[in-house]
Amino acid sequence: LATERGIRAVKVSLAVLLATSAFQEAVVLASGSAALLADTIHNFSDALTAVPLGLAFTLSRRQHALHLRLRAGGGRGWRDHRADDPV
């Protein structure tokens, strides 16, 4: 539940920051403001920080699902595989 809420928050944050950056870019093109261009770049880079955060939430959710499956006795986990196992 917490991971799903985290993923949703990351998606909302990414969407809002990208929308803000797009709007600011339009204003920068119309006005030529260097300060607003710097803020636009800053907001775009803030939006990009959501990518690894979203990846971390997704991997955390998968790891948790694997843990639950192994506790229930079903299947093999990634720790049980060896390099010479057939694919």
C-alpha positions as CSV (number, residue, x, y, z in Angstrom):
1,L,0.0,0.0,0.0
2,A,2.7,2.4,0.9
3,T,4.7,1.6,-2.2
4,E,1.6,2.1,-4.4
5,R,1.1,5.5,-2.8
6,G,4.7,6.3,-3.3
7,I,4.6,5.4,-7.0
8,R,1.4,7.5,-7.4
9,A,3.1,10.5,-5.7
10,V,6.1,10.1,-8.0
11,K,3.9,10.0,-11.1
12,V,2.0,13.1,-10.0
13,S,5.2,15.0,-9.2
14,L,6.7,14.1,-12.5
15,A,3.6,15.2,-14.4
16,V,3.3,18.5,-12.6
17,L,7.0,19.4,-12.9
18,L,7.1,18.5,-16.6
19,A,3.9,20.5,-17.2
20,T,5.5,23.5,-15.3
21,S,8.7,23.2,-17.4
22,A,6.7,23.1,-20.6
23,F,4.8,26.2,-19.7
24,Q,7.9,28.0,-18.6
25,E,9.7,27.0,-21.8
26,A,6.9,28.7,-23.8
27,V,7.2,31.8,-21.8
28,V,11.0,31.8,-22.2
29,L,10.7,31.5,-26.0
30,A,8.2,34.5,-26.0
31,S,10.2,36.7,-23.5
32,G,13.8,35.6,-23.9
33,S,14.2,35.7,-20.1
34,A,17.5,34.1,-19.0
35,A,16.4,33.9,-15.4
36,L,13.2,32.0,-16.4
37,L,15.3,29.8,-18.6
38,A,17.5,28.8,-15.6
39,D,14.4,28.1,-13.5
40,T,13.0,26.0,-16.4
41,I,16.1,23.9,-16.5
42,H,16.0,23.6,-12.8
43,N,12.4,22.3,-12.8
44,F,13.2,19.9,-15.6
45,S,16.1,18.4,-13.7
46,D,13.9,18.2,-10.6
47,A,11.4,16.2,-12.7
48,L,14.1,13.8,-13.8
49,T,14.8,12.9,-10.2
50,A,11.4,11.1,-10.2
51,V,12.7,8.5,-12.6
52,P,15.2,6.7,-10.3
53,L,12.8,7.2,-7.4
54,G,10.0,5.5,-9.4
55,L,12.3,2.7,-10.4
56,A,13.3,2.2,-6.7
57,F,9.6,2.0,-5.7
58,T,8.9,-0.5,-8.5
59,L,11.8,-2.7,-7.7
60,S,10.9,-2.6,-4.0
61,R,7.4,-3.8,-4.8
62,R,8.7,-6.7,-6.9
63,Q,11.2,-7.7,-4.2
64,H,8.4,-7.7,-1.7
65,A,6.2,-9.9,-3.9
66,L,9.1,-12.3,-4.4
67,H,9.6,-12.5,-0.6
68,L,5.9,-13.2,-0.1
69,R,6.0,-15.9,-2.7
70,L,9.0,-17.6,-1.2
71,R,7.5,-17.5,2.3
72,A,4.4,-19.2,0.9
73,G,6.7,-22.0,-0.5
74,G,6.0,-21.3,-4.1
75,G,8.7,-21.2,-6.8
76,R,12.3,-20.4,-6.7
77,G,13.6,-16.9,-5.9
78,W,16.5,-15.2,-7.6
79,R,18.8,-16.3,-4.8
80,D,18.1,-19.9,-5.6
81,H,19.3,-19.6,-9.2
82,R,22.9,-20.4,-10.2
83,A,24.8,-19.2,-13.1
84,D,24.8,-22.6,-14.8
85,D,21.1,-23.2,-14.5
86,P,19.3,-23.7,-17.8
87,V,17.2,-20.8,-18.9
